[in-house]
Amino acid sequence: MTKKSTKYIVQAAVIAALYAVLTFLQNTLLPGSASMAVQFRVSEILTILAVFTPAAIPGLTIGCVIANISSLSVLGPYDLIFGSLASLIAAILIRAFRNIRLFSLPVLSAIMPAIANGLFVGFEIEFFFVEGGFHFADFLIQGGLVALGELGVLIVLGLPLAKIIEKQELDKVLFI
């Protein structure tokens, strides 16, 4: 195993662990704030790391799977599947749009988790947890609420974190 591949695996593992621990901690201190329809999941700040390293893609996905395992008793396997798939797609899109900047910030990348989670988790909530069948207008409301929480985390916390990482040149030291 090369030094670069070892660093990739370690980075992915650290990101996964941080995501899971932050989510568990938030759900312990503020029950439901990281797992309800309207949420402000602080661990989502880590999604901005996909701008700096491809290791964030598996890291965020695995971290989300671990975090969502705790919701199996309430949500069944749905959040494990849809939430984790949304995280994977969001991380891939963040990485893909990392070089498109607005005011030297990866704003388009920061919007990707809101879109992915709004669509996937919004569908999950409307299809599996709202009685009376699927209604498109309600899906838009559910998805919109999820997207707003994501935007809140990434605009308020994620973009400043990206700015700090770049300004302190931590991206050149920490990431492959």
CORZI-V356717 format. One record per residue. N is the residue number from 1. RES is the residue in one letter. SS is DSSP state (@ for helix, = for strand, . for the rest). PHI is phi in whole degrees, 0 to 359 (* if undefined). PSI is psi in radians with two decimals (none if undefined). Layout:
# CORZI-V356717
<<N | RES | SS | PHI | PSI> <N | RES | SS | PHI | PSI>>
This chain:
# CORZI-V356717
<<1 | M | . | * | 2.32> <2 | T | . | 279 | 2.85> <3 | K | @ | 299 | -0.67> <4 | K | @ | 293 | -0.74> <5 | S | @ | 290 | -0.58> <6 | T | @ | 295 | -0.76> <7 | K | @ | 297 | -0.70> <8 | Y | @ | 300 | -0.84> <9 | I | @ | 296 | -0.75> <10 | V | @ | 296 | -0.77> <11 | Q | @ | 299 | -0.79> <12 | A | @ | 299 | -0.75> <13 | A | @ | 294 | -0.72> <14 | V | @ | 294 | -0.75> <15 | I | @ | 297 | -0.76> <16 | A | @ | 299 | -0.81> <17 | A | @ | 296 | -0.78> <18 | L | @ | 298 | -0.76> <19 | Y | @ | 300 | -0.86> <20 | A | @ | 296 | -0.81> <21 | V | @ | 296 | -0.78> <22 | L | @ | 299 | -0.69> <23 | T | @ | 292 | -0.81> <24 | F | @ | 299 | -0.78> <25 | L | @ | 298 | -0.80> <26 | Q | @ | 297 | -0.76> <27 | N | @ | 293 | -0.48> <28 | T | @ | 285 | -0.80> <29 | L | @ | 283 | -0.63> <30 | L | . | 228 | 1.37> <31 | P | . | 309 | 2.29> <32 | G | . | 87 | -0.29> <33 | S | . | 291 | -0.32> <34 | A | . | 248 | 0.11> <35 | S | . | 217 | 0.13> <36 | M | . | 266 | 3.07> <37 | A | . | 300 | -0.77> <38 | V | . | 260 | 1.92> <39 | Q | . | 223 | 2.74> <40 | F | . | 229 | 1.32> <41 | R | . | 283 | 1.80> <42 | V | @ | 302 | -0.56> <43 | S | @ | 298 | -0.34> <44 | E | @ | 294 | -0.24> <45 | I | @ | 302 | -0.53> <46 | L | @ | 292 | -0.30> <47 | T | @ | 299 | -0.47> <48 | I | @ | 294 | -0.31> <49 | L | @ | 294 | -0.34> <50 | A | @ | 295 | -0.32> <51 | V | @ | 294 | -0.57> <52 | F | . | 259 | -0.44> <53 | T | . | 211 | 2.38> <54 | P | . | 292 | -0.31> <55 | A | @ | 295 | -0.33> <56 | A | @ | 292 | -0.44> <57 | I | @ | 297 | -1.01> <58 | P | @ | 291 | -0.57> <59 | G | @ | 299 | -0.85> <60 | L | @ | 294 | -0.70> <61 | T | @ | 295 | -0.85> <62 | I | @ | 294 | -0.71> <63 | G | @ | 300 | -0.71> <64 | C | @ | 293 | -0.72> <65 | V | @ | 301 | -0.84> <66 | I | @ | 298 | -0.80> <67 | A | @ | 297 | -0.68> <68 | N | @ | 282 | -0.26> <69 | I | @ | 299 | -0.60> <70 | S | . | 294 | -0.35> <71 | S | . | 267 | 0.06> <72 | L | @ | 301 | -0.63> <73 | S | @ | 293 | -0.53> <74 | V | @ | 265 | -0.82> <75 | L | @ | 258 | -0.04> <76 | G | . | 67 | -2.76> <77 | P | . | 280 | -0.10> <78 | Y | @ | 299 | -0.86> <79 | D | @ | 290 | -0.55> <80 | L | @ | 300 | -0.73> <81 | I | @ | 281 | -1.03> <82 | F | @ | 288 | -0.73> <83 | G | @ | 295 | -0.72> <84 | S | @ | 290 | -0.67> <85 | L | @ | 296 | -0.70> <86 | A | @ | 298 | -0.72> <87 | S | @ | 295 | -0.72> <88 | L | @ | 298 | -0.86> <89 | I | @ | 296 | -0.74> <90 | A | @ | 299 | -0.78> <91 | A | @ | 296 | -0.71> <92 | I | @ | 297 | -0.76> <93 | L | @ | 292 | -0.67> <94 | I | @ | 301 | -0.82> <95 | R | @ | 297 | -0.72> <96 | A | @ | 295 | -0.60> <97 | F | . | 258 | 0.23> <98 | R | . | 300 | -0.47> <99 | N | . | 268 | -0.07> <100 | I | . | 272 | 2.01> <101 | R | . | 240 | 2.59> <102 | L | = | 231 | 2.07> <103 | F | . | 56 | 0.70> <104 | S | . | 63 | 0.29> <105 | L | = | 246 | 2.56> <106 | P | . | 280 | 1.08> <107 | V | @ | 297 | -0.78> <108 | L | @ | 299 | -0.71> <109 | S | @ | 299 | -0.70> <110 | A | @ | 293 | -0.39> <111 | I | @ | 277 | -0.41> <112 | M | @ | 302 | -0.74> <113 | P | @ | 296 | -0.57> <114 | A | @ | 294 | -0.72> <115 | I | @ | 293 | -0.89> <116 | A | @ | 297 | -0.85> <117 | N | @ | 290 | -0.64> <118 | G | @ | 301 | -0.77> <119 | L | @ | 289 | -0.95> <120 | F | @ | 288 | -0.87> <121 | V | @ | 287 | -0.62> <122 | G | @ | 300 | -0.75> <123 | F | @ | 297 | -0.79> <124 | E | @ | 304 | -0.85> <125 | I | @ | 297 | -0.85> <126 | E | @ | 292 | -0.71> <127 | F | @ | 282 | -0.71> <128 | F | @ | 259 | -0.41> <129 | F | @ | 242 | -0.14> <130 | V | . | 255 | 2.13> <131 | E | . | 287 | 2.64> <132 | G | . | 102 | 0.20> <133 | G | . | 88 | 3.04> <134 | F | . | 277 | 2.23> <135 | H | . | 235 | 2.15> <136 | F | @ | 301 | -0.72> <137 | A | @ | 297 | -0.71> <138 | D | @ | 291 | -0.63> <139 | F | @ | 301 | -0.74> <140 | L | @ | 297 | -0.66> <141 | I | @ | 293 | -0.88> <142 | Q | @ | 300 | -0.84> <143 | G | @ | 297 | -0.67> <144 | G | @ | 296 | -0.70> <145 | L | @ | 293 | -0.73> <146 | V | @ | 296 | -0.79> <147 | A | @ | 298 | -0.69> <148 | L | @ | 298 | -0.74> <149 | G | @ | 299 | -0.76> <150 | E | @ | 298 | -0.82> <151 | L | @ | 300 | -0.71> <152 | G | @ | 303 | -0.85> <153 | V | @ | 297 | -0.82> <154 | L | @ | 282 | -0.58> <155 | I | @ | 283 | -0.78> <156 | V | @ | 284 | -0.68> <157 | L | @ | 248 | -0.73> <158 | G | @ | 293 | -0.84> <159 | L | @ | 294 | -0.73> <160 | P | @ | 298 | -0.63> <161 | L | @ | 297 | -0.76> <162 | A | @ | 300 | -0.74> <163 | K | @ | 297 | -0.75> <164 | I | @ | 296 | -0.79> <165 | I | @ | 302 | -0.77> <166 | E | @ | 287 | -0.73> <167 | K | @ | 295 | -0.67> <168 | Q | . | 275 | 0.00> <169 | E | . | 58 | 0.55> <170 | L | @ | 290 | -0.43> <171 | D | @ | 297 | -0.51> <172 | K | @ | 278 | -0.38> <173 | V | @ | 263 | -0.74> <174 | L | @ | 271 | -0.54> <175 | F | . | 247 | 2.68> <176 | I | . | 277 | none>>
